[in-house]
Amino acid sequence: MKTFILILIIAAFLQSSFIPINLVLILLISRSLSLIDQANLAAAFLGGILLGLLSAANLGFWALVFLMVVKLIELIKKLPFSVNILTIIPVSLLLILVVEYSQQLLLGQTLSFTKVIVETVLVLPTYFVFNLLERGTFTPELKLRRQS
């Protein structure tokens, strides 16, 4: 978790100064999809506050958005179709579109579909990296049922 927080801080600095892609969102979506943990909420809050301090956005906007994204991923991971690895792409596309649309409504920024596609494509390799680092495997976690 300490290395993830360090990567999150570096991504927030890069996002607020150089790169127009939402790196913090990509990292949070990837880690939340690969590992369900309460530490994801703390990382989302920290990343949102840090990004709000570094950018010109409202201070609590990114924290609320990232917390909602992590919580939505936790709810989606409880559904039976989330076992399939191909659900990563539509789930991340939907979440990134919601974040970009809320950014357009509340912050007055324009909605760029190329940015949404690039961020969605970047979620997949970071998901595999988090799976490899956290669990040592590329396969998603399987839930087995007990027979009664």
DOGUDREN-699054 format. One line per 3 residues: number of its first residue (from 0); for each residue x, y, z of N, C-alpha, C, O, CB. Coordinates in steps of 0.001 Angstrom, whole numbers, always signed. Glycine has a CB too. Example, Ala and Ser with C-alpha at 12.3 -4.5 7.8 and 13.67 -1.06 7.14 Angstrom:
! DOGUDREN-699054
0) +13190/-5690/+7800/+12300/-4500/+7800/+13200/-3300/+7800/+14236/-3319/+8465/+11308/-4473/+9046  +12850/-2250/+7080/+13670/-1060/+7140/+12900/+30/+7870/+13409/+1138/+8039/+14084/-598/+5725
//
This chain:
! DOGUDREN-699054
0) +822/-1196/+0/+0/+0/+0/+864/+1258/+0/+491/+2275/-585/-934/-1/+1205  +2013/+1183/+656/+2885/+2362/+700/+3405/+2723/-681/+3495/+3900/-1032/+4058/+2121/+1645  +3745/+1707/-1461/+4220/+1995/-2818/+3095/+2547/-3684/+3332/+3400/-4540/+4807/+731/-3462
3) +1863/+2063/-3466/+735/+2590/-4233/+492/+4064/-3897/+213/+4864/-4790/-536/+1764/-3955  +596/+4421/-2635/+416/+5826/-2238/+1498/+6694/-2871/+1218/+7803/-3326/+448/+5970/-692  +2729/+6196/-2901/+3818/+6939/-3531/+3561/+7108/-5024/+3763/+8193/-5568/+5161/+6227/-3301
6) +3116/+6045/-5690/+2786/+6130/-7112/+1623/+7086/-7333/+1598/+7820/-8320/+2446/+4741/-7676  +661/+7079/-6419/-491/+7978/-6515/-69/+9444/-6379/-577/+10308/-7094/-1527/+7629/-5437  +849/+9716/-5473/+1345/+11088/-5296/+2094/+11547/-6540/+1899/+12670/-7005/+2264/+11182/-4056
9) +2948/+10687/-7077/+3683/+11040/-8299/+2721/+11261/-9458/+2896/+12196/-10239/+4702/+9938/-8660  +1699/+10401/-9578/+710/+10558/-10648/-74/+11861/-10500/-392/+12503/-11501/-254/+9368/-10655  -386/+12258/-9275/-1104/+13529/-9059/-235/+14715/-9470/-725/+15669/-10075/-1527/+13673/-7573
12) +1052/+14654/-9142/+1949/+15729/-9566/+2070/+15777/-11087/+2026/+16858/-11674/+3334/+15550/-8933  +2223/+14624/-11730/+2325/+14590/-13190/+1042/+15054/-13858/+1077/+15783/-14849/+2670/+13188/-13661  -89/+14629/-13312/-1373/+15006/-13897/-1637/+16493/-13782/-2164/+17103/-14712/-2493/+14240/-13237
15) -1284/+17076/-12669/-1583/+18497/-12480/-607/+19412/-13212/-889/+20596/-13395/-1575/+18829/-11009  +541/+18873/-13632/+1510/+19761/-14270/+1788/+19436/-15734/+1910/+20359/-16540/+2788/+19718/-13514  +1894/+18162/-16111/+2336/+17842/-17457/+1310/+17105/-18310/+1049/+17499/-19447/+3562/+17035/-17380
18) +740/+16062/-17781/-38/+15119/-18573/-1531/+15433/-18456/-2049/+15545/-17345/+247/+13671/-18123  -2230/+15578/-19591/-3665/+15905/-19528/-4571/+14709/-19270/-5794/+14850/-19298/-4083/+16555/-20804  -3999/+13539/-19020/-4787/+12339/-18759/-4974/+12192/-17254/-4072/+12523/-16484/-4103/+11074/-19361
21) -6122/+11705/-16834/-6420/+11543/-15417/-5741/+10270/-14890/-6365/+9212/-14809/-7957/+11487/-15184  -4473/+10389/-14537/-3680/+9247/-14082/-4156/+8698/-12752/-4137/+7487/-12534/-2234/+9637/-13971  -4579/+9571/-11872/-5043/+9134/-10555/-6296/+8281/-10701/-6444/+7271/-10014/-5320/+10348/-9640
24) -7185/+8675/-11577/-8398/+7893/-11825/-8052/+6528/-12404/-8634/+5522/-11998/-9341/+8647/-12777  -7121/+6476/-13337/-6704/+5207/-13935/-6125/+4288/-12865/-6453/+3103/-12823/-5670/+5444/-15058  -5277/+4817/-12014/-4678/+4004/-10956/-5719/+3507/-9961/-5673/+2352/-9539/-3610/+4800/-10226
27) -6649/+4367/-9587/-7673/+3959/-8626/-8631/+2924/-9209/-9025/+1988/-8513/-8455/+5172/-8154  -9006/+3080/-10468/-9878/+2092/-11102/-9160/+760/-11202/-9749/-283/-10917/-10328/+2568/-12499  -7911/+777/-11597/-7160/-468/-11761/-6974/-1189/-10437/-7159/-2404/-10359/-5804/-188/-12390
30) -6612/-455/-9403/-6399/-1112/-8109/-7718/-1591/-7503/-7764/-2651/-6880/-5694/-157/-7137  -8778/-825/-7681/-10074/-1240/-7139/-10630/-2456/-7868/-11299/-3293/-7261/-11070/-92/-7221  -10358/-2558/-9166/-10804/-3730/-9906/-9982/-4965/-9570/-10501/-6082/-9596/-10740/-3461/-11390
33) -8713/-4776/-9258/-7864/-5936/-8990/-7915/-6381/-7538/-7730/-7564/-7253/-6443/-5628/-9369  -8161/-5458/-6613/-8122/-5800/-5199/-9204/-5032/-4452/-9189/-3801/-4425/-6732/-5501/-4602  -10135/-5749/-3849/-11177/-5108/-3051/-10637/-4963/-1639/-10359/-5948/-955/-12521/-5931/-3071
36) -10495/-3712/-1218/-9890/-3428/+75/-10419/-2086/+562/-10723/-1207/-245/-8328/-3421/-14  -10529/-1924/+1870/-10960/-637/+2419/-9891/+437/+2250/-10182/+1630/+2333/-11312/-786/+3895  -8668/+13/+2015/-7596/+974/+1785/-7795/+1716/+463/-7228/+2792/+275/-6238/+266/+1793
39) -8588/+1165/-448/-8889/+1864/-1697/-9638/+3165/-1436/-9419/+4162/-2125/-9708/+966/-2624  -10522/+3155/-443/-11251/+4380/-106/-10314/+5445/+454/-10440/+6625/+129/-12361/+4079/+904  -9381/+5023/+1290/-8406/+5984/+1832/-7513/+6525/+732/-7192/+7713/+717/-7548/+5330/+2927
42) -7107/+5657/-194/-6278/+6104/-1312/-7051/+7053/-2220/-6488/+8025/-2725/-5771/+4904/-2115  -8336/+6777/-2432/-9165/+7656/-3255/-9315/+9031/-2608/-9237/+10056/-3285/-10546/+7028/-3484  -9528/+9044/-1307/-9667/+10329/-612/-8348/+11105/-646/-8341/+12307/-912/-10120/+10108/+850
45) -7245/+10426/-378/-5940/+11085/-405/-5611/+11605/-1795/-5148/+12736/-1946/-4849/+10126/+63  -5852/+10777/-2817/-5593/+11208/-4189/-6469/+12375/-4606/-6012/+13273/-5313/-5800/+10059/-5139  -7723/+12370/-4176/-8626/+13471/-4511/-8249/+14770/-3839/-8281/+15828/-4468/-10028/+13114/-4138
48) -7890/+14704/-2557/-7475/+15920/-1853/-6173/+16458/-2438/-6027/+17665/-2632/-7308/+15643/-346  -5231/+15561/-2716/-3950/+15985/-3283/-4137/+16592/-4667/-3532/+17618/-4981/-2980/+14802/-3355  -4963/+15972/-5491/-5217/+16513/-6823/-5978/+17838/-6754/-5751/+18725/-7577/-5999/+15503/-7662
51) -6874/+17979/-5784/-7575/+19241/-5605/-6642/+20352/-5163/-6806/+21501/-5576/-8687/+19080/-4603  -5661/+20024/-4326/-4679/+21024/-3904/-3747/+21433/-5036/-3372/+22600/-5148/-3864/+20494/-2743  -3374/+20470/-5876/-2408/+20751/-6934/-3028/+21385/-8172/-2351/+22120/-8891/-1711/+19488/-7325
54) -4295/+21116/-8430/-4944/+21682/-9616/-5808/+22868/-9208/-5888/+23234/-8036/-5800/+20612/-10346  -6437/+23445/-10192/-7254/+24627/-9932/-8713/+24273/-9644/-9570/+25156/-9639/-7181/+25574/-11114  -9003/+23001/-9404/-10375/+22560/-9152/-10763/+22819/-7695/-9922/+23150/-6860/-10531/+21061/-9489
57) -12033/+22664/-7420/-12501/+22764/-6040/-11818/+21681/-5209/-11505/+20606/-5720/-14054/+22631/-5961  -11593/+21963/-3953/-10805/+21060/-3116/-11479/+19718/-2897/-10791/+18698/-2887/-10532/+21701/-1787  -12778/+19672/-2724/-13441/+18415/-2428/-14003/+17689/-3635/-14505/+16573/-3502/-14523/+18657/-1476
60) -13929/+18298/-4809/-14529/+17692/-5999/-13895/+16348/-6332/-14598/+15347/-6468/-14399/+18629/-7189  -12579/+16320/-6462/-11907/+15078/-6850/-12010/+14019/-5758/-12118/+12830/-6060/-10439/+15350/-7171  -11980/+14428/-4513/-12109/+13447/-3431/-13470/+12766/-3484/-13553/+11546/-3342/-11907/+14120/-2061
63) -14529/+13529/-3686/-15874/+12943/-3786/-16019/+12057/-5016/-16609/+10978/-4945/-16927/+14044/-3822  -15484/+12512/-6135/-15587/+11731/-7368/-14833/+10418/-7232/-15351/+9367/-7607/-15047/+12531/-8563  -13617/+10465/-6702/-12829/+9240/-6569/-13434/+8282/-5549/-13389/+7067/-5742/-11401/+9577/-6174
66) -13997/+8810/-4472/-14673/+7944/-3498/-15892/+7258/-4114/-16136/+6079/-3860/-15098/+8758/-2267  -16656/+7995/-4923/-17816/+7391/-5580/-17387/+6331/-6591/-18042/+5296/-6716/-18656/+8469/-6274  -16301/+6575/-7308/-15821/+5603/-8287/-15390/+4313/-7596/-15739/+3224/-8050/-14655/+6188/-9100
69) -14642/+4423/-6513/-14183/+3237/-5790/-15371/+2481/-5199/-15403/+1251/-5243/-13190/+3629/-4675  -16331/+3194/-4657/-17507/+2531/-4088/-18345/+1850/-5167/-18855/+750/-4951/-18365/+3539/-3325  -18492/+2493/-6329/-19217/+1862/-7432/-18511/+601/-7918/-19165/-383/-8261/-19380/+2846/-8589
72) -17188/+624/-7950/-16437/-565/-8359/-16636/-1684/-7347/-16769/-2847/-7727/-14935/-240/-8512  -16658/-1342/-6061/-16915/-2367/-5051/-18293/-3004/-5244/-18446/-4214/-5077/-16807/-1764/-3645  -19292/-2196/-5595/-20632/-2737/-5841/-20674/-3579/-7110/-21343/-4612/-7147/-21649/-1605/-5937
75) -19970/-3147/-8145/-19943/-3885/-9402/-19216/-5212/-9230/-19607/-6211/-9834/-19273/-3053/-10501  -18165/-5239/-8413/-17412/-6475/-8206/-18236/-7545/-7491/-17871/-8720/-7536/-16153/-6186/-7411  -19322/-7177/-6842/-20186/-8151/-6177/-21166/-8814/-7139/-21785/-9821/-6794/-20950/-7482/-5056
78) -21311/-8266/-8331/-22217/-8841/-9324/-21588/-10063/-9977/-20365/-10144/-10089/-22584/-7798/-10390  -22411/-11015/-10410/-21847/-12255/-10951/-21093/-12095/-12273/-20184/-12878/-12551/-22939/-13242/-11141  -21441/-11115/-13082/-20759/-10965/-14362/-19361/-10370/-14232/-18607/-10360/-15204/-21582/-10108/-15273
81) -19007/-9881/-13059/-17704/-9238/-12886/-16556/-10230/-12799/-15398/-9815/-12753/-17717/-8388/-11651  -16840/-11526/-12776/-15779/-12529/-12760/-15062/-12559/-14108/-13869/-12860/-14169/-16352/-13924/-12422  -15776/-12252/-15182/-15185/-12239/-16505/-14209/-11078/-16628/-14517/-9951/-16240/-16272/-12150/-17583
84) -13040/-11362/-17168/-11998/-10346/-17269/-12335/-9280/-18314/-11799/-8172/-18265/-10668/-11001/-17607  -13220/-9610/-19260/-13582/-8646/-20294/-14514/-7552/-19789/-14773/-6590/-20511/-14228/-9359/-21446  -15018/-7675/-18575/-15876/-6623/-18030/-15073/-5407/-17581/-15654/-4368/-17265/-16686/-7162/-16863
87) -13767/-5519/-17550/-12926/-4393/-17142/-13101/-3218/-18098/-13198/-2069/-17665/-11447/-4815/-17084  -13142/-3501/-19385/-13201/-2431/-20384/-14520/-1664/-20334/-14480/-437/-20253/-12998/-3006/-21775  -15697/-2315/-20378/-16928/-1510/-20317/-17147/-820/-18975/-17678/+290/-18927/-18114/-2382/-20616
90) -16741/-1471/-17885/-16904/-843/-16571/-16032/+399/-16472/-16488/+1447/-16014/-16553/-1836/-15441  -14782/+284/-16898/-13899/+1452/-16821/-14334/+2544/-17797/-14226/+3730/-17483/-12449/+1042/-17108  -14825/+2159/-18978/-15324/+3158/-19926/-16505/+3914/-19342/-16578/+5139/-19449/-15726/+2494/-21247
93) -17426/+3194/-18728/-18598/+3836/-18128/-18194/+4771/-16990/-18697/+5892/-16904/-19580/+2776/-17613  -17295/+4323/-16119/-16879/+5156/-14997/-16111/+6387/-15450/-16310/+7475/-14909/-16033/+4353/-14040  -15238/+6229/-16435/-14475/+7377/-16940/-15403/+8360/-17636/-15214/+9571/-17520/-13364/+6916/-17909
96) -16402/+7863/-18356/-17374/+8766/-18979/-18169/+9543/-17937/-18421/+10734/-18114/-18328/+7980/-19875  -18563/+8884/-16859/-19298/+9573/-15790/-18425/+10652/-15148/-18899/+11753/-14869/-19773/+8562/-14718  -17162/+10336/-14917/-16253/+11317/-14315/-16038/+12494/-15261/-16056/+13646/-14828/-14898/+10660/-13962
99) -15837/+12219/-16537/-15635/+13304/-17502/-16890/+14161/-17653/-16800/+15380/-17801/-15228/+12734/-18863  -18052/+13527/-17615/-19294/+14288/-17728/-19512/+15168/-16491/-19937/+16317/-16609/-20489/+13336/-17920  -19220/+14623/-15310/-19353/+15456/-14106/-18319/+16572/-14095/-18581/+17663/-13589/-19209/+14599/-12841
102) -17150/+16299/-14653/-16129/+17347/-14775/-16603/+18434/-15741/-16342/+19618/-15525/-14780/+16746/-15258  -17290/+18034/-16794/-17822/+19007/-17732/-18913/+19853/-17089/-18946/+21069/-17277/-18363/+18307/-18969  -19806/+19220/-16330/-20915/+19956/-15718/-20453/+20888/-14598/-20861/+22048/-14543/-21943/+18981/-15176
105) -19613/+20385/-13717/-19270/+21151/-12524/-18054/+22059/-12687/-17993/+23121/-12068/-19028/+20218/-11397  -17095/+21661/-13504/-15883/+22459/-13657/-15839/+23236/-14960/-14959/+24076/-15146/-14683/+21576/-13568  -16774/+22971/-15867/-16840/+23716/-17113/-15805/+23307/-18140/-15519/+24080/-19055/-16694/+25151/-16832
108) -15236/+22120/-18020/-14264/+21653/-19001/-14976/+20905/-20110/-16090/+20414/-19929/-13201/+20757/-18342  -14321/+20821/-21263/-14952/+20157/-22400/-14770/+18643/-22311/-13789/+18151/-21754/-14373/+20685/-23721  -15729/+17926/-22868/-15696/+16468/-22887/-14947/+16020/-24128/-15352/+16334/-25247/-17132/+15867/-22856
111) -13863/+15292/-23938/-13049/+14810/-25038/-13141/+13282/-25097/-12710/+12588/-24177/-11574/+15276/-24880  -13708/+12775/-26189/-13875/+11333/-26305/-12559/+10621/-26561/-12403/+9462/-26178/-14850/+11013/-27409  -11611/+11291/-27201/-10300/+10659/-27397/-9596/+10461/-26061/-8929/+9449/-25849/-9422/+11507/-28339
114) -9744/+11421/-25168/-9166/+11293/-23829/-9829/+10141/-23069/-9153/+9402/-22352/-9321/+12615/-23043  -11131/+9987/-23221/-11851/+8901/-22565/-11372/+7552/-23095/-11168/+6620/-22318/-13370/+9054/-22775  -11194/+7440/-24395/-10735/+6181/-24995/-9318/+5859/-24549/-9022/+4710/-24223/-10800/+6253/-26531
117) -8435/+6856/-24528/-7046/+6631/-24099/-7006/+6188/-22636/-6267/+5267/-22288/-6197/+7917/-24293  -7790/+6835/-21785/-7814/+6453/-20373/-8374/+5041/-20192/-7889/+4284/-19351/-8647/+7457/-19564  -9389/+4688/-20976/-9960/+3347/-20884/-8957/+2294/-21328/-8858/+1231/-20715/-11231/+3248/-21726
120) -8225/+2577/-22372/-7215/+1630/-22853/-6087/+1494/-21844/-5525/+408/-21698/-6657/+2076/-24214  -5744/+2562/-21148/-4663/+2507/-20160/-5055/+1776/-18879/-4180/+1384/-18107/-4216/+3903/-19819  -6329/+1589/-18643/-6764/+874/-17440/-6358/-595/-17513/-5963/-1180/-16505/-8289/+996/-17259
123) -6452/-1186/-18682/-6182/-2617/-18822/-4739/-3004/-18466/-4558/-3929/-17674/-6479/-3047/-20237  -3708/-2347/-19006/-2346/-2740/-18591/-2052/-2441/-17130/-1324/-3195/-16483/-1325/-2035/-19450  -2601/-1361/-16602/-2354/-1092/-15181/-3081/-2099/-14298/-2605/-2419/-13209/-2794/+334/-14822
126) -4227/-2601/-14753/-4921/-3659/-14026/-4053/-4918/-13961/-3925/-5539/-12905/-6278/-3974/-14693  -3464/-5284/-15088/-2599/-6463/-15102/-1366/-6276/-14235/-921/-7220/-13583/-2179/-6788/-16519  -810/-5075/-14217/+357/-4807/-13366/-27/-4914/-11895/+727/-5485/-11106/+945/-3406/-13666
129) -1181/-4377/-11509/-1616/-4484/-10114/-1916/-5926/-9734/-1616/-6345/-8617/-2850/-3616/-9874  -2505/-6692/-10649/-2726/-8104/-10363/-1415/-8838/-10177/-1288/-9675/-9283/-3530/-8753/-11475  -454/-8532/-11004/+839/-9199/-10902/+1559/-8819/-9619/+2172/-9673/-8978/+1706/-8860/-12105
132) +1495/-7556/-9237/+2188/-7103/-8030/+1478/-7523/-6751/+2133/-7906/-5781/+2333/-5604/-8054  +163/-7459/-6732/-579/-7735/-5507/-768/-9225/-5252/-586/-9694/-4128/-1921/-7061/-5564  -1133/-9965/-6290/-1458/-11369/-6083/-512/-12328/-6782/-548/-13527/-6508/-2842/-11630/-6543
135) +325/-11839/-7667/+1263/-12694/-8364/+646/-13485/-9501/+1215/-14490/-9927/+1884/-13623/-7405  -509/-13055/-10004/-1172/-13776/-11085/-1917/-12792/-11973/-2224/-11673/-11560/-2139/-14846/-10526  -2205/-13222/-13197/-2969/-12391/-14115/-4454/-12691/-14093/-5245/-11897/-14602/-2452/-12561/-15501
138) -4852/-13806/-13521/-6261/-14192/-13529/-7021/-13481/-12425/-6468/-13246/-11351/-6405/-15705/-13375  -8276/-13134/-12667/-9064/-12496/-11614/-9391/-13479/-10498/-9289/-14695/-10660/-10353/-11914/-12193  -9780/-12924/-9383/-10110/-13743/-8213/-11399/-14511/-8451/-12410/-13929/-8844/-10236/-12869/-6952
141) -11368/-15810/-8215/-12550/-16644/-8393/-13245/-16837/-7054/-12597/-17034/-6026/-12174/-18008/-9014  -14553/-16780/-7078/-15333/-17002/-5870/-15980/-18380/-5962/-16758/-18643/-6879/-16408/-15886/-5677  -15668/-19235/-5040/-16236/-20571/-5034/-17393/-20635/-4049/-17365/-20004/-2992/-15167/-21617/-4682
144) -18408/-21406/-4415/-19571/-21550/-3547/-19477/-22876/-2805/-18988/-23874/-3335/-20890/-21464/-4363  -19948/-22862/-1593/-20051/-24099/-823/-21371/-24762/-1116/-22408/-24110/-1241/-19904/-23832/+686  -21311/-26071/-1222/-22553/-26814/-1410/-23118/-27170/-59/-22391/-27612/+830/-22328/-28082/-2261
147) -24414/-26980/+100/-25037/-27270/+1379/-25739/-28601/+1362/-26322/-29004/+2369/-26007/-26186/+1750
//
